[in-house]
């Protein structure tokens, strides 16, 4: 019997760049502290609608973003605030959007589930599971036709990998050798259903073999491993080599959303979550490599905390959209 892992591709590990790693660590901290604040705002009814924190996915989102060029496009998942933060999106506009304020990225119309920030290369979050996959194929076709040298990274969860759009999109992207990197963030749970019971394959990465593209299975809690893998896949796509499929394995923190207490999850899984904590792992790597000191890390936390507090204060002070504006936007247009 063939060992599935023998069919997977392993990215070349690049020497750690001290300056880049320090920047990645800062972004991981930014995502974590941003998300912790949004959870508090959600529980105090300051955030309107849904909230899907990306705690647990910080290294995957930050590492993947760093592996791309600035002009490349990202399709995030509904649990993808980290992509916005890593791309340099405004904390103020992000907070305002989650609060449903007019000053947000989408004038308070999208909230958590449909946010978009084209000015930093982030396409719209989709509420329909897996719908971003064929859209990414579309931008891949555009890149190819325009010969603009750009790549699209399409992020999705393990649940979306069970959709027909996953297979159709990978197949078309491979046939046409499109510059698309398919990035599956597998946190082990599709809402309340475990990956081990929804998929017969040990990793979605092995499915790449059926579509004649490289398949990578990586530790999504190791930011440098993710960075090296996405960079390799993006460079291959940019050079005309076609798409790749990457599965970044992470562990979801708590439930599907802040209101979900996750009674369906094994107790030991929740109790050992900190062993897979991307912040804890990146912090240890930074200290072991002597790239940062404890004092440096505390200073970073203080700077980021202040920045987020200012964004919250600014967001709370902004106005909600006027009812008349809502009506004017749709009246007579549908």
N, C-alpha and C positions, 0 to 999 in steps of 0.2 A: 504494500500500500504506500502511495506517495505521501510524504509528510507535507502538509499544506504550507508550512513555513518555508519550505525549500522553494516554493513558487513565488514568494514575496520578494520585493526589492528592498534593499537596505541602503539608505542614503549615506554618502560619504560624510564623516564627521569632520567639521572644520575646527581649526584651532580657536579657542575662545578669545574673542576680541574684548579686552577689558572695558573699554569705553562703551561699546555696544551692549555688553552684558549689564553694566550699571544702568544704562538707559532702559533695558528690558525689565530689570528689577523694579525700577521706579514706576514703570507702566503697570506692572503686576500689582504693586501696592495701590496705585491710583484706581485700578478696577475694583480691587477688594474694598477699599475704603468708600468708594462711590456706591458700590452695591450695598454695603452695610448701612449706609445712610438712607438709601432708597427703601430698604426694608422697614426702617424706623418710620419713615414718612408714610409708607403704605399703611402700617398699623395705626398711625395717628390720623388716617383719612386725608392726608395731604396730597397723595397721589391718586389720580382718578383712573378707574378701570383696572385692567390686569397689571401684573408685575411678575416677570420671570427672571430672577437674579441669575447672573452667570458665575456665581461663586463656585469654585471647583474647576472652572474652565479658563481661568485667567491666563495660565501659561500657554494653553492651546491658542487662545485668541491673540495674545500679544506676540507669541512666536510666529504664528502664521502671517500676521500683518507685517512683521519685520522682514519676512522672507520675500515680500513683494516689492515692486518698484512703486514709487509714489503715484504714478499715473495709472496703475492697475486698479481694477474694479473689484469690490467685495460685495457679495450677497450674504448678509448675516442670517442667523436663525432668529427665532422669536426669543431665544435666550442668548442674545448677542450684544448686550451693551458694551462688552469688552472691546469689540471691534471698533465701535464709535470712539471710545476713549483712546485706544491705541492709535487710531488714525488722527488724533488731535482735535476731535470735535469739541466744541465749547461746552464746558460743564454747565454754564448758565443756561444755554439753549436746550441741553439735554434735560436738565431738571425742570425747566419751564414746560417742556413738551410732556413729560411724565405727569406733571401737575395739571395738564390741560389748559395751559396759558397761551394767550395770543402770541407771546414772544418766543415760543418754542420753535423747533425746526420745522414743524408742519402746522404752525399757528394753533397748536393745541388740538388739532383734528385727529391725530394718529395715536398718540400715547405710546404705550409699550409695544403694541402688536403691529403697527404699520409705519413706524418711523423711517425716515429717509434723510440722508445728508449728502447730496451729490457733490457739494463743494469739497468734501474730503473723500470722495470716491466710494461712498456707501450707498448701495441701492436699497430699495424699499424692503423692510421686513414684511414677511408674508404670514397671514393668519391661517392660510390653507397649507396643510402639511405637505412638504415636498414640491410646492409650486414654484419655488425659486430655481429648481434644477433645470427645467426647460428654458426658463428665462436666461439662465447663465449660458445655455447653448446659443441663445439668440445673440447675446453680447459677444460671444466667441465668434459667431459668424460675422458680426459687424467688425470686430478687430481684424479678422482675416481679409475681409473685403476692402477695408480701408488701409490695410498694411501699416497699421499704426504702432506695431510692436508691443501692444498692451496684452495683458493676461487678465482673465477673470478667475477669482477664487470664489467657489460656491460652497458655503458652509451649510450643513444640515445635520440633523440628529440621527441616531440609530433607528428611530421610528420611521422617519422619512425614507430610509433605505429599503423599507418593505413596500413602498409604493411603486406603481407602474412607471411613474415619472422618472424614478431613479434609473431603471433599466433602459427606458427609451432614450433618456438624455445621455447616458454613458455610451450607448450604442451609436447614436448619431455623432456625438463628439469624436468618437474613435474613427468612424468611417470618414469624416471630413477633416480629421487631424486638427481639431480646433484648439486654440490656446486657452484651455480651461483646466483648473486644478479643482477636483472634487474633494471636499474636506469634510469628512464625517466625524463629528464630535460625539463619541460614544460614551455617555455617562452611565450606561448600564440600565437606564430606565426610560421607556417611552410613556410619560405620565406615570401611571401606576403599574405598567406591564414590563417585566424584566426582559432584557435582551436575550438571556439564555433560553427563554421559552418562545421567543418570536422568530428566531433565526437559527437554522440548522448549522450554518457555518460558524467556525470559531471566531472569525473576524470578517467584517464586510470587505476588508482589503483584498481577500482572496477572490472576490467577485470580479476584480479587475482583470484577472486572467481570461475570463470569458469574453472580455471586450478588447482584448489585445492592447492592454496598457499596463504600465507599472502599477503595482499595488504595494503600499507601504503601511505597516502597522507600527505605530509609535507610541511612546509613553507621553500622553498629553499633559502630564504634570511636570515634564522636563522642558523648560522653555527653549533651551539651546538645541535639543534634539528636534523639536518641532520646527524651529527656525531653519536648521540645516536641511530638513526634509522638504519643507515648502520651497525654500530657495532653489533646491535642486530640481524640483518638479516645475517650478515657474520658469527657470532658465531653459529647461527642455522644451516647454510649451512655446516660449518666446522664439526659440530657434527653429520652430516648425516641426518639432517631434511629436506633437499631439498631447492629449490629456493624460492625467494621472489620477489615481484614487488613493487618498490617504485616510486612514482611520487613526484618530488621536484618542486614546483611551483616558478617560477622566472618571472622577467619582462625583456624583451630584450631592450637593450639600442639602440635607433635609428633604423636603417634599418638592412637588412640581412647582409650587408657588408658595408665598409666605403663609397662606391660609391652610396649606396641606401639612398635616402633622405626620404623614407617611406611616400609618400603622401597618401597611402592607410590607414594609421593608424589614429584613432581619435585624434584630437588635445589635448583633455584633458588627454589622456593616456600618451602622450609625456610630457605634462606640469607637471604631478604628478609623473614622474619617480623617482625622488629623495626620495619619500616616501618608495620606495622599494629597495633603494640602499643598497646592502650588506655591503659596507664599512661604510656607515653612521650608519647602524644598529649595526654592530659589534663594532664600535667606541663608540657608546652610551652605549652598554652593558659593555664594558671594563671600561669606566669611572664611570658608575653607581655602578659597583661592586668593584670599587677602585683597579682594577687590573693594570691599567695604568693611568698615568697623561697626561695632554696636552703636557707637555715637553717631556715625553717618546715617545708619538706618533710623534711629530715633529722630534725627533732624529731618530726614525725608518724610517720615510719618507726620511730623508737626507741620511741615510746609504743605503737604497734600491735604491734611485735615483742614487747615486754614482755607485753602483754595476751595474745598468742597463746601465748607460752612458759608463762605461768601456766595457761592453759587445757589445754595439753598435759600439764603436770605434774599438774594436777587429774584429768584423764581417766585417766592411767596409774595413778593411785592408787585408782581406783574398782574395785569388784568386778565380776566377770563374773556373768551370770545363773546361778542354780542350776539343775541339770538337773531337779530335782523341780518347780521352778516352770514350766518349759517344758511338762512332761508334764501338770501340773494345768490349764494353760490350754487344752489341747486334748482331754484325756481325757473321753470320753463325750459330746462336743459335735458330733461329725461322723459 
